[in-house]
Structure formats: structure tokens, C-alpha cells
Amino acid sequence: MNDITPEDYHAYKPRPFTATERQDTTILFGGLHWRADRALEGVFENCGYRARRLPAATREDLLKGRELADIGQCCPTTFTTGNLANFLLQESARIGPEAVARDYVYLTAGACGACRFGQYHQSYELALRNLGMETFRMFLVGQDDLDQGAVQGGGLEVDTPLLLGAAWAILCTDVIRDFEYQVRPYEVEPGATDRAVAAAVEEIYEAMQARPPQGWKWGSLAWHLTTGYFVRALHRARRHFEAIEVDRLRVKPKVKITGEFYLQTAEGAPNHDIHHWLEAEGAEVYPAAVAVWFDYLIRFAGQEFEDRCGIAPYARLKFEALKLASRLLRRCYDQLRGTLKDIPHPLPYQHELRRLAAPYYDRRLSGGEGDMLIGKALWAHLRRKAHMICELSPYACMPNTMSIGAMAAALGKHPDLLYAPLEIKGDSEIHVFSRCQMILTEAKSRAQQEFDAALAKTDMTRGEAWRRLDARPEMKRALWRVPHRGAVGTAANGVLELGGGRL
């Protein structure tokens, strides 16, 4: 057996990516939903880089990740590792491994404590060694700094214009995605929403690609906070939705998606395409917005200073600055929502999520989404935002395991909360769908009962409701917002709007 020395243990250190290589090197990235990834391509191109989003992860990527890296890692890491590996193998077969190592670099998120982000470099490095591609370069982007400087060699500047552009690309596609999931279940012409979304995302991509220069750190920040540029881009995107006809009196249970960041955000094989499976089963999906994660990061940083007010120098000032940052984020998000008639859901208030979760989960525990998973489930239930909560937890994810355990106490206090914790392994869809379907059946029953109660409240029959709907053609348009009149479901609120009542 060979002796092991301290030199055998070292952190990953990529070869330099130099400024002279920039024009011939493509930055690979991925991991969000396709709308955000497409807009991010425009951000990179605007900043002078060549960029390419990786294809959506598949079951083959899961198997490749298990083959090349640690078998005990959580499924998001397995999927993303295999996704990168399979892409590099395909490109190596096309142009050769030396050209791949020369012409591509990979950029991914870092930080986030003990969860999957902390495993990425080690997982990728092991996979690359097993592929014989140790010279391929990978770089991390932190989640806690707007100006992280240049990577080694200066070929990539992780600076304020790049990161703010990425943030606004995500905010814009967040509101489009939320709008999409509220419209597609009710579309009269199948496929109309998907076509409109594809065109709208291209509008955002072009806007990000053509974003005017704003100077360096503070000038860029001020411009992004005050400009109407992104609102105008979404106004151009909105026109693609104007012709969509909907029937919002179809009774559908509303299902709120929560869980580990990657699984709740991705669409496709990594989470068994749960979003579209739920739609196929007759549900309206309330997707997870990445902007909520941004707001949580601000809140989590702020409460560190909140605990030190009166003890540490400038703690109060820093705490108030972060509270202001949260308000500015919400204001910008609401402006973007406004372009789509305020149909996309507003961000939940972080202080309310923290208050709701406090009896069950300590706000100081980091890793994953912390106390926010408990808070979001209770918020959606008590605020009548969803009939059912679907929490997507990766196999071997410690933070989500903790939140599911804490939910047992929350369910004891709120036994009428419909909660489906689904452990995702990547290849156990029969178990996942079976478990989800049992709870979804009860959610469907509640949605129907609520719809019938709305008809009774307004003294209408189904036929009368449809006749009144025909007399209000604006309600058949995708860009008409259903007022919240005390019901959870879209159809029940639509009936209450037609009859002038409230539950």
C-alpha cells in the first residue's frame, strides 16, 4: 500500500483562463430552468464572452454521474456532474479532448455551506480524472458578493455588471415562468402558451444581449435599480401573450412547489418532470421563484447583523442596509410583475416566513433553504395560496431531511395542511408519483368542494357561471388577473368574481 502524504490532499486549482483566450473560449453553464439559462446567454454575450448553456439533464446524465463520481452524493450533484461529463464526452468525440480543454471552461455556483454546492468541485474533479480530462477548467461564482474580481488569468471578470445582469435575467424569467404556469392549465388552444413563452424569452435574451453599458460597481447598481429598460423588455414580451384564450372556470387544485433549490427550479429528469406531470394530472402548479432565494440570502445575512446590534460596530447600519436591499428587490420584482398585469405571484415577506417557521426550525440554521421550507409551506396553507404543498427533497440531502422532520410538528398543529414530501433519487418515479397522487386526489376534492361552495355563495349554477363569463370576454384573456376573493383555486375565485361574492 502506498504511503499517503499531506501533499496528496489539495484543493482543486484550474489552469489559468487568460484574457487572450476569451474570444476563442466558450463558457459553459447551466442548472436553472431553460428560460433563465437562455437569458443568461444574452448576459454573457453582452459582457463580451462566448457562452453556451448545457442541455437539460437526462436519466443518462444521472447514470454517468454515478459511474464517474461519489455514489453517495445527492442526486442534484449526480445529475449536474453527469450532465457536464456527457457534454464533454460528446465534444471530445467531435473535436478531440485537447480542443475541449482549450476551447471550453465551466462556470458554476459555489458556497452554501454543507449542501451540494460544497461538493461540486470535488465531484467534478473526480469525474474529470476518471474521464482522463484533468486539464479541463472549472470556476466558481460565490453567492455573497457583487464584485468577485477576475478568475486566475483574467479571462473572466466576475464583476458587478455581469452579476447584476444575471440577477435581472433571472428576475425577468421568474415572472414569465410564474405567468406561464398560471395560464397553460387553462388555455383553450393546446400549445399556445408554450409558443408564446418561447417568443417572450427570446425578447428577454435580446434585451440582455443589448443591455447598454453602465460603468463599474456603483454606477451599474444604480442603473439596474432605477432603469425602465427591463420593464420595457417585458412589455415587448407581453405582446406574445395577448392572443391566448383561456377558460379559468376549469376546476384545478393549486400545488405549491418547494424543496431543495435545484430540484424545485429544474424541469425534466432531475425531478421526474414533476411540474408537467402535475399539470397532466389536472393541477395548476405554483412554481418556485429564484427571486425568493435571493431575498432569503439577504435576510439570512441581515439577521447575523441583527443579532449583533449594540455589540458589534456598525451592526445596526449593516442590518438596515440589508433591509433596504430586500425592499429594493421587492420593488424591482413588483415592477416586472406589473408588466404582466400583476398576474405573477408577489414575493412572500421573509419576516413572515421566519415568524411562521420559528416554533419548528431555528432561523440561524444554514444549509439548503433553512427555515424557509417550513415557512413557505405554512404561508401557502394559511394564506390560502395553494391546496397542497409538494416538497422535492434529494436523496442524501441533510437540510431537507431536517425540514421534513420539522414539518411533522407543524402538521401536528395544522392537520388540514396537505403536504407531500417527495424524496428524489432520479430513478424512483413510480414511488414519487404514487405518493404524490394520493395527496393530489384529496387536493382535487378540496378544489371541487371550494368551487361548489363559490357557486352556492353567489347563487349560481354552472351554466349561469359560463353564461356570465361569455358576457365578460376580458376574463377569457390570459392577461386578465383573477382577483383573490378568499378562495384558493382559480376557478372558485373566478366564480366569486362573476357573482360579486367572497368565501
C-alpha positions in Angstrom: 0.0 0.0 0.0 1.4 3.4 -1.0 2.1 5.9 1.7 -0.2 8.9 1.7 1.3 12.4 2.4 -0.4 15.7 3.1 0.5 16.7 -0.5 -2.0 14.2 -1.7 -4.8 16.3 -0.3 -5.2 19.6 -2.2 -8.0 21.8 -3.3 -8.9 22.0 -7.0 -6.9 24.6 -8.8 -7.7 25.2 -12.5 -5.2 26.3 -15.2 -5.4 30.0 -15.8 -8.0 31.3 -18.2 -6.3 34.3 -19.8 -7.7 37.4 -21.4 -6.2 36.5 -24.8 -8.2 33.2 -24.8 -11.5 35.0 -24.2 -12.6 35.4 -27.8 -12.0 31.8 -28.6 -13.2 30.1 -25.4 -16.8 29.3 -24.6 -18.2 29.5 -21.1 -20.4 26.5 -20.2 -23.1 26.9 -17.5 -26.5 25.6 -16.6 -28.7 24.2 -13.8 -31.7 26.6 -13.8 -34.8 26.2 -16.0 -34.3 26.8 -19.7 -35.9 30.3 -19.7 -33.3 31.7 -17.2 -30.4 29.9 -18.9 -31.4 31.4 -22.3 -31.5 34.9 -20.9 -28.1 34.3 -19.2 -26.6 33.5 -22.5 -27.5 37.1 -23.5 -25.9 38.4 -20.3 -22.6 36.7 -21.0 -22.6 37.8 -24.7 -23.4 41.4 -23.6 -20.3 41.3 -21.3 -18.1 40.1 -24.2 -18.0 36.4 -23.6 -18.9 33.4 -25.7 -21.3 31.3 -23.7 -23.3 28.1 -24.1 -25.9 26.6 -21.8 -25.6 22.9 -21.2 -28.5 20.8 -22.4 -31.2 19.8 -20.0 -30.1 17.0 -17.7 -31.3 13.5 -18.5 -31.5 10.0 -17.0 -28.3 9.2 -18.9 -26.6 12.0 -17.1 -27.7 10.5 -13.8 -26.1 7.2 -14.7 -22.9 8.8 -15.9 -22.6 10.8 -12.7 -23.0 7.7 -10.6 -20.4 6.0 -12.7 -17.8 8.7 -12.5 -18.2 10.3 -9.1 -19.1 9.5 -5.5 -22.1 7.2 -5.4 -23.3 8.7 -2.1 -23.7 12.2 -3.3 -27.2 13.8 -3.6 -29.0 13.5 -6.9 -28.6 17.2 -8.0 -24.8 16.8 -7.8 -25.0 13.4 -9.6 -27.2 14.9 -12.4 -25.0 18.0 -12.9 -21.8 16.1 -12.8 -23.1 13.6 -15.4 -24.6 16.4 -17.4 -21.2 18.1 -17.8 -19.3 14.8 -18.3 -21.6 13.7 -21.1 -21.3 17.0 -22.9 -17.6 16.9 -22.7 -17.5 13.3 -24.0 -19.7 14.3 -26.9 -17.5 17.3 -27.7 -14.3 15.2 -27.3 -15.6 12.7 -29.9 -16.3 15.6 -32.2 -13.2 17.8 -31.8 -10.9 15.8 -29.5 -10.2 16.1 -25.7 -7.3 18.6 -26.2 -9.6 21.0 -28.1 -12.3 20.6 -25.4 -9.8 21.5 -22.7 -8.7 24.5 -24.7 -12.0 25.8 -26.1 -14.3 25.4 -23.1 -14.4 26.4 -19.4 -17.2 25.7 -16.9 -18.8 28.2 -14.5 -21.0 27.1 -11.6 -22.3 28.3 -8.3 -20.2 28.0 -5.1 -20.7 28.4 -1.4 -23.9 27.4 0.5 -22.3 25.5 3.4 -22.6 21.8 3.7 -25.1 21.0 1.0 -24.5 20.1 -2.6 -22.7 23.3 -3.6 -19.8 22.4 -1.3 -19.4 19.1 -3.2 -19.3 20.4 -6.7 -15.7 20.9 -7.3 -14.7 17.6 -5.7 -17.4 15.8 -7.6 -16.4 17.4 -11.0 -12.7 16.9 -10.3 -13.2 13.2 -9.6 -15.3 12.8 -12.7 -12.8 14.6 -14.9 -10.0 12.4 -13.6 -12.0 9.3 -14.4 -12.6 10.7 -17.9 -8.9 11.5 -18.4 -9.7 15.2 -18.7 -7.9 16.7 -15.7 -6.8 19.8 -17.7 -10.4 20.9 -18.2 -11.0 24.2 -16.3 -13.8 25.0 -13.8 -14.5 28.2 -11.9 -16.9 29.0 -9.0 -19.1 32.0 -8.6 -19.9 33.0 -5.0 -23.5 33.9 -3.9 -22.5 36.7 -1.5 -20.5 39.3 -3.4 -21.4 41.6 -6.3 -17.8 42.1 -7.3 -15.6 39.0 -7.1 -12.9 40.1 -9.4 -11.1 38.1 -12.2 -10.5 34.4 -12.2 -6.9 33.3 -12.5 -5.5 34.6 -15.7 -8.0 37.4 -16.1 -10.1 35.7 -18.8 -13.3 36.1 -16.9 -14.3 39.1 -14.7 -17.0 38.1 -12.2 -17.9 41.7 -11.7 -20.9 43.8 -10.9 -22.2 44.3 -14.4 -22.1 40.5 -15.1 -23.7 39.5 -11.8 -26.4 42.2 -11.8 -27.2 41.3 -15.4 -27.6 37.7 -14.3 -29.8 38.7 -11.5 -32.2 40.7 -13.7 -32.2 38.0 -16.3 -33.4 35.6 -13.6 -36.0 38.1 -12.2 -37.5 38.7 -15.7 -37.7 35.0 -16.5 -39.1 34.3 -13.0 -42.2 36.4 -13.7 -42.6 34.9 -17.2 -42.4 31.4 -15.7 -44.9 32.2 -13.0 -47.3 33.7 -15.5 -46.8 30.7 -17.8 -47.8 28.2 -15.1 -50.9 30.2 -14.3 -52.1 30.3 -17.9 -51.2 27.0 -19.5 -53.6 24.8 -17.5 -56.5 26.9 -18.7 -55.5 27.6 -22.4 -58.2 26.8 -24.9 -55.7 26.1 -27.7 -53.2 23.5 -26.6 -49.6 24.7 -27.1 -50.5 28.4 -27.4 -48.8 29.2 -24.0 -45.6 27.3 -24.8 -45.2 29.1 -28.2 -45.8 32.5 -26.6 -43.3 31.8 -23.8 -40.6 30.8 -26.3 -41.1 34.0 -28.1 -41.2 36.1 -24.9 -38.0 34.5 -23.6 -36.3 35.4 -26.9 -37.3 39.1 -26.3 -35.6 38.9 -22.9 -32.5 37.2 -24.4 -32.2 40.0 -27.0 -32.7 42.7 -24.3 -29.9 41.2 -22.1 -27.7 40.9 -25.1 -28.2 44.6 -26.0 -28.0 45.9 -22.4 -26.3 49.3 -22.5 -23.0 49.8 -20.6 -23.4 51.3 -17.1 -19.9 51.7 -15.8 -18.5 49.9 -12.8 -19.8 48.8 -9.5 -21.9 51.6 -8.0 -22.9 53.1 -11.4 -24.1 49.7 -12.6 -26.0 49.1 -9.3 -27.7 52.5 -9.5 -28.7 51.9 -13.2 -30.2 48.5 -12.6 -32.2 49.8 -9.6 -33.6 52.8 -11.5 -33.8 51.9 -15.2 -37.0 51.1 -17.0 -35.0 49.1 -19.5 -36.2 45.7 -18.2 -39.8 46.8 -17.8 -39.8 47.8 -21.4 -38.3 44.5 -22.5 -41.1 42.7 -20.6 -43.7 44.9 -22.3 -42.4 43.8 -25.6 -42.5 40.2 -24.4 -46.1 40.6 -23.1 -47.5 41.1 -26.6 -46.9 37.4 -27.3 -49.5 36.5 -24.6 -52.3 38.9 -25.7 -54.0 36.4 -28.1 -54.1 33.5 -25.7 -57.6 32.5 -24.8 -58.3 30.8 -21.5 -61.1 29.1 -19.6 -60.4 29.7 -16.0 -63.6 28.0 -14.8 -61.9 24.6 -15.1 -61.6 23.3 -11.6 -58.0 22.5 -10.7 -56.2 22.1 -7.4 -53.3 24.5 -6.9 -50.0 22.9 -5.9 -47.1 24.9 -4.4 -43.6 23.6 -5.3 -41.0 23.9 -2.6 -37.8 21.9 -1.7 -34.1 21.9 -2.5 -33.1 24.7 -4.8 -32.1 22.7 -7.8 -35.0 20.2 -7.7 -37.6 22.9 -7.3 -36.2 25.0 -10.1 -35.2 22.5 -12.7 -37.7 20.9 -15.1 -37.2 17.5 -16.6 -35.5 14.3 -15.5 -33.8 15.6 -12.3 -37.2 15.9 -10.6 -39.2 13.4 -12.8 -40.6 16.4 -14.7 -42.9 16.8 -11.7 -44.2 20.2 -12.8 -45.6 18.9 -16.1 -46.7 15.6 -14.5 -48.8 17.6 -12.1 -50.3 19.6 -14.9 -51.1 16.4 -16.8 -52.8 15.1 -13.7 -55.1 18.2 -13.7 -53.3 20.6 -11.3 -52.2 24.2 -11.5 -48.6 24.5 -10.4 -47.3 27.3 -8.3 -43.6 27.2 -9.2 -40.7 28.3 -7.0 -39.2 31.7 -7.9 -35.4 32.1 -7.8 -36.0 35.6 -6.5 -37.3 34.2 -3.2 -33.8 32.6 -2.8 -32.2 36.0 -3.4 -34.5 37.5 -0.7 -33.6 34.7 1.7 -29.9 35.3 1.2 -30.4 38.9 2.1 -32.5 38.1 5.1 -30.0 35.4 6.3 -27.1 37.9 6.1 -29.1 40.6 7.7 -30.1 38.6 10.8 -26.4 38.0 11.5 -26.1 41.7 12.0 -29.4 42.0 13.7 -28.2 39.6 16.5 -25.1 41.9 17.0 -26.9 45.3 17.1 -25.5 47.2 20.1 -22.5 44.8 20.3 -20.5 44.9 17.0 -19.5 48.2 15.4 -21.8 49.3 12.5 -24.1 46.2 13.0 -27.2 48.3 13.1 -26.2 50.2 9.9 -25.4 47.0 8.1 -28.7 45.4 9.2 -30.7 48.4 8.0 -28.8 48.4 4.7 -29.8 44.8 4.1 -33.4 45.5 4.9 -33.3 48.3 2.3 -31.8 45.8 -0.2 -34.7 43.5 0.4 -37.2 46.3 -0.1 -35.4 47.3 -3.4 -35.5 43.7 -4.6 -39.2 43.5 -3.9 -39.8 46.9 -5.6 -38.0 45.8 -8.7 -39.8 42.4 -8.8 -43.1 44.1 -8.4 -42.3 46.5 -11.3 -41.6 43.5 -13.5 -44.8 41.7 -12.3 -46.7 44.8 -13.2 -45.9 44.5 -16.9 -47.8 41.2 -16.8 -50.8 42.8 -15.1 -49.6 41.6 -11.6 -50.6 38.1 -12.5 -47.3 36.5 -11.4 -47.3 36.0 -7.6 -45.6 38.6 -5.4 -42.7 37.5 -3.2 -43.6 36.3 0.3 -42.3 38.6 3.0 -39.2 37.0 4.6 -40.1 38.2 8.1 -43.4 36.4 7.8 -41.8 33.2 6.7 -39.3 33.4 9.6 -42.1 34.0 12.1 -44.2 31.1 10.8 -41.2 28.7 10.9 -39.8 29.9 14.3 -41.7 27.3 16.5 -40.3 24.5 14.4 -37.0 25.4 12.9 -34.2 27.7 14.1 -33.7 30.7 11.8 -29.9 30.5 12.3 -29.5 27.0 10.8 -27.9 27.3 7.4 -27.7 24.8 4.6 -30.3 24.5 1.8 -33.2 26.9 2.3 -33.1 26.7 6.1 -36.2 27.6 7.9 -37.8 28.9 4.6 -39.1 25.5 3.7 -41.2 25.3 6.8 -42.2 29.0 6.5 -43.3 28.6 2.8 -45.4 25.6 3.5 -47.3 27.3 6.3 -47.5 30.5 4.4 -49.1 28.9 1.4 -51.5 27.0 3.5 -52.6 29.7 6.0 -52.6 32.5 3.3 -54.7 30.3 1.0 -52.2 30.3 -1.8 -52.3 26.5 -2.5 -54.4 23.4 -1.8 -51.3 21.3 -1.5 -47.5 21.6 -0.8 -45.1 19.4 -2.8 -41.6 19.4 -1.3 -38.9 18.0 -3.5 -36.0 16.6 -1.4 -32.9 15.0 -2.9 -31.7 11.7 -1.6 -28.9 12.3 0.9 -29.7 16.0 1.4 -29.2 16.8 5.1 -31.0 20.2 5.2 -34.2 18.9 3.5 -34.2 15.9 5.8 -34.2 18.3 8.7 -37.0 20.3 7.3 -39.2 17.2 6.7 -38.6 16.2 10.3 -39.6 19.6 11.5 -42.8 19.5 9.4 -44.0 16.6 11.5 -44.6 19.1 14.3 -46.1 21.7 12.0 -48.5 19.1 10.7 -49.5 18.2 14.2 -50.6 21.8 14.7 -52.1 22.1 11.2 -53.5 18.7 10.4 -55.5 20.0 7.4 -52.3 21.0 5.5 -51.8 18.7 2.5 -48.1 18.1 2.4 -46.3 15.7 0.0 -42.5 15.3 0.9 -41.0 13.5 -2.1 -37.5 12.1 -1.9 -36.0 12.3 -5.3 -33.3 9.8 -6.3 -33.6 10.3 -10.0 -34.8 6.8 -10.9 -37.7 6.2 -8.5 -40.5 8.0 -10.3 -43.2 5.3 -9.6 -42.8 5.7 -5.9 -42.8 9.5 -6.2 -45.8 9.7 -8.5 -47.8 7.2 -6.4 -47.1 9.1 -3.2 -47.9 12.5 -4.8 -51.1 11.2 -6.5 -52.6 10.0 -3.2 -52.3 13.5 -1.8 -53.3 15.2 -5.1 -56.6 13.2 -5.0 -57.5 15.0 -1.8 -56.4 18.3 -3.2 -58.7 17.8 -6.2 -61.6 17.0 -3.9 -61.0 20.2 -1.9 -60.8 22.3 -5.1 -64.1 20.9 -6.3 -65.8 21.5 -2.9 -64.5 25.0 -2.9 -65.8 25.6 -6.4 -69.2 24.2 -5.4 -69.2 26.5 -2.3 -68.4 29.5 -4.5 -71.4 28.7 -6.8 -73.7 28.4 -3.7 -72.3 31.6 -2.3 -73.1 33.5 -5.5 -76.4 31.6 -6.0 -75.3 30.5 -9.5 -75.4 27.2 -11.4 -72.5 26.1 -13.5 -74.4 27.1 -16.6 -75.2 30.5 -15.3 -71.4 31.0 -14.4 -70.5 30.2 -18.0 -73.1 32.5 -19.4 -71.8 35.3 -17.2 -68.3 34.5 -18.4 -69.4 34.8 -22.0 -70.7 38.3 -21.2 -67.2 39.3 -19.9 -64.8 38.4 -22.7 -61.9 40.2 -21.0 -61.9 37.3 -18.4 -61.1 34.9 -21.2 -57.8 36.5 -21.9 -54.5 35.3 -20.5 -53.6 38.9 -19.4 -56.6 39.3 -17.1 -55.9 38.8 -13.4 -58.3 36.7 -11.3 -58.9 38.7 -8.1 -58.3 36.7 -4.9 -61.8 36.6 -3.2 -61.0 34.2 -0.4 -60.7 31.0 -2.3 -57.6 29.1 -3.2 -58.5 27.8 -6.6 -58.6 29.9 -9.8 -62.0 28.6 -10.8 -63.6 29.3 -7.4 -62.2 32.9 -7.4 -63.5 33.3 -11.0 -67.0 32.3 -9.9 -66.8 34.7 -6.9 -65.7 37.5 -9.2 -68.6 36.8 -11.6 -71.1 36.7 -8.7 -69.6 39.5 -6.6 -69.1 37.4 -3.6 -66.4 36.2 -1.2 -65.7 33.0 0.7 
